[in-house]
Amino acid sequence: MNQAVQFNAQPRANKSQAGFTLIELMVAAVVLAILLAVALPAYTSYINKSRAKSASADLAALALNMENRFQLQLSYPVYAANTAATNAIFSAWSPTQSSYFNYTMVSTASSYTLTATGKGNSAGCTLSLNNLNARTASSACGFTAW
């Protein structure tokens, strides 16, 4: 009873193929590109607005140092200084956004104006605060009142 078993070496024609077609992959790539085109600018705007909010907090902290000095000496320190010089004057003040903003302080014995000017991705954003607590922000900051 020798029965020979024969194997058919040819694949069956109706067997389904696994995988994706080139068109399906291209459609997925286009959908991904559209999502990135919408999401990336929104994310960048969110990051820049967050940095500007932190810079406004830096200005408020510097204003507290100015007011503390006024309480002790009954006059503001008279300076026109940039970030490094201001940091030297008020050693307790350390701006968190110094990588993205330049800080300037212009003061007389009776008034001061503090300004944060954006650089790099935050360019165009300008925040200011004075001794009367008048606060301004340019539209490039993502907000106009703070």
C-alpha positions as a printed NumPy array, in Angstrom:
array([[  0.   ,   0.   ,   0.   ],
       [  2.35 ,   2.528,  -1.092],
       [  0.496,   5.648,  -1.828],
       [  2.515,   8.608,  -2.923],
       [  1.561,  11.968,  -1.516],
       [  1.864,  14.735,  -4.02 ],
       [  2.355,  18.387,  -3.077],
       [  1.28 ,  21.141,  -5.356],
       [  4.148,  23.66 ,  -5.52 ],
       [  2.055,  26.376,  -7.14 ],
       [  0.318,  28.938,  -4.855],
       [ -3.395,  29.193,  -5.016],
       [ -4.673,  32.129,  -7.017],
       [ -7.489,  33.044,  -4.646],
       [ -5.281,  33.322,  -1.532],
       [ -5.542,  36.862,  -0.065],
       [ -2.343,  38.89 ,   0.351],
       [ -1.511,  40.536,   3.716],
       [ -0.219,  44.14 ,   3.913],
       [ -1.036,  47.611,   2.673],
       [ -1.242,  48.942,  -0.815],
       [  0.818,  51.917,  -1.879],
       [ -2.322,  54.052,  -2.162],
       [ -3.341,  53.244,   1.417],
       [  0.116,  54.265,   2.656],
       [ -0.004,  57.507,   0.652],
       [ -3.455,  58.372,   2.053],
       [ -2.156,  57.787,   5.589],
       [  0.873,  60.016,   4.882],
       [ -1.353,  62.806,   3.528],
       [ -3.627,  62.645,   6.588],
       [ -0.583,  62.784,   8.861],
       [  0.827,  65.77 ,   6.948],
       [ -2.466,  67.662,   7.266],
       [ -2.581,  66.976,  11.012],
       [  0.991,  68.216,  11.417],
       [  0.28 ,  71.327,   9.349],
       [ -2.522,  72.254,  11.754],
       [ -1.014,  71.045,  15.04 ],
       [  2.545,  72.363,  14.758],
       [  1.685,  76.095,  14.463],
       [ -0.866,  75.752,  17.269],
       [  1.725,  74.079,  19.493],
       [  4.352,  76.722,  18.673],
       [  1.865,  79.477,  19.494],
       [  1.033,  77.772,  22.782],
       [  4.719,  77.539,  23.738],
       [  5.39 ,  81.203,  22.856],
       [  2.363,  82.35 ,  24.846],
       [  3.524,  80.275,  27.816],
       [  6.991,  81.843,  27.646],
       [  5.447,  85.326,  27.502],
       [  3.318,  84.577,  30.578],
       [  6.459,  83.458,  32.419],
       [  8.249,  86.632,  31.315],
       [  5.371,  88.689,  32.725],
       [  5.844,  86.864,  36.035],
       [  9.553,  87.754,  35.859],
       [  8.623,  91.423,  35.434],
       [  6.215,  91.244,  38.375],
       [  8.956,  89.719,  40.54 ],
       [ 11.352,  92.491,  39.516],
       [  8.681,  95.084,  40.325],
       [  8.389,  93.564,  43.81 ],
       [ 12.133,  94.021,  44.263],
       [ 11.817,  97.641,  43.131],
       [  8.952,  98.279,  45.553],
       [ 10.886,  96.625,  48.376],
       [ 13.823,  98.935,  47.69 ],
       [ 11.43 , 101.901,  47.684],
       [ 10.042, 100.837,  51.07 ],
       [ 13.542, 100.704,  52.534],
       [ 15.019, 103.864,  50.988],
       [ 11.955, 105.936,  49.997],
       [ 13.224, 106.135,  46.423],
       [ 13.726, 103.76 ,  43.55 ],
       [ 17.286, 102.927,  42.508],
       [ 18.333, 105.129,  39.581],
       [ 19.478, 102.815,  36.781],
       [ 19.212, 102.084,  33.11 ],
       [ 20.178,  98.434,  32.984],
       [ 19.887,  95.284,  30.913],
       [ 19.247,  91.745,  32.185],
       [ 22.725,  91.053,  33.551],
       [ 23.094,  94.456,  35.227],
       [ 19.597,  94.224,  36.721],
       [ 20.398,  90.771,  38.032],
       [ 23.544,  92.202,  39.639],
       [ 21.544,  94.999,  41.291],
       [ 18.857,  92.625,  42.584],
       [ 20.696,  89.379,  43.273],
       [ 17.487,  87.71 ,  44.534],
       [ 15.83 ,  88.239,  41.131],
       [ 16.541,  85.523,  38.604],
       [ 14.489,  85.616,  35.399],
       [ 13.243,  82.235,  34.249],
       [ 12.897,  83.252,  30.605],
       [ 16.252,  84.965,  30.056],
       [ 16.93 ,  82.609,  27.136],
       [ 13.892,  83.961,  25.288],
       [ 13.581,  87.542,  26.594],
       [ 15.864,  90.504,  27.234],
       [ 14.908,  92.489,  30.323],
       [ 15.564,  96.2  ,  30.721],
       [ 14.989,  98.499,  33.638],
       [ 14.856, 102.281,  33.359],
       [ 14.274, 104.046,  36.662],
       [ 14.452, 107.411,  38.34 ],
       [ 14.094, 108.166,  42.043],
       [ 10.317, 108.393,  41.676],
       [  9.382, 106.011,  38.829],
       [ 10.456, 102.985,  36.836],
       [  9.596, 101.098,  33.686],
       [ 10.446,  97.429,  33.282],
       [ 10.438,  95.846,  29.826],
       [ 10.817,  92.315,  28.511],
       [ 11.584,  92.091,  24.794],
       [ 11.348,  88.732,  23.061],
       [ 14.159,  87.2  ,  21.07 ],
       [ 14.322,  84.174,  18.802],
       [ 10.895,  82.527,  18.421],
       [  9.436,  85.133,  20.796],
       [ 10.651,  88.088,  18.721],
       [  8.021,  90.786,  18.435],
       [  6.653,  90.154,  21.913],
       [  7.168,  93.146,  24.198],
       [  5.889,  93.334,  27.765],
       [  6.158,  96.348,  30.039],
       [  5.312,  97.249,  33.616],
       [  5.763, 100.561,  35.403],
       [  5.576, 101.876,  38.959],
       [  1.851, 102.665,  38.549],
       [  1.256,  98.966,  37.755],
       [  0.346,  99.821,  34.162],
       [  0.932,  96.655,  32.165],
       [  1.124,  96.352,  28.401],
       [  1.78 ,  93.496,  25.999],
       [  2.154,  93.505,  22.242],
       [ -0.166,  91.317,  20.192],
       [  2.752,  89.041,  19.241],
       [  2.738,  87.752,  22.843],
       [ -0.582,  85.977,  22.31 ],
       [ -2.388,  88.193,  24.818],
       [ -2.74 ,  91.949,  25.233],
       [ -3.617,  92.306,  28.914],
       [ -1.977,  90.722,  31.897]])
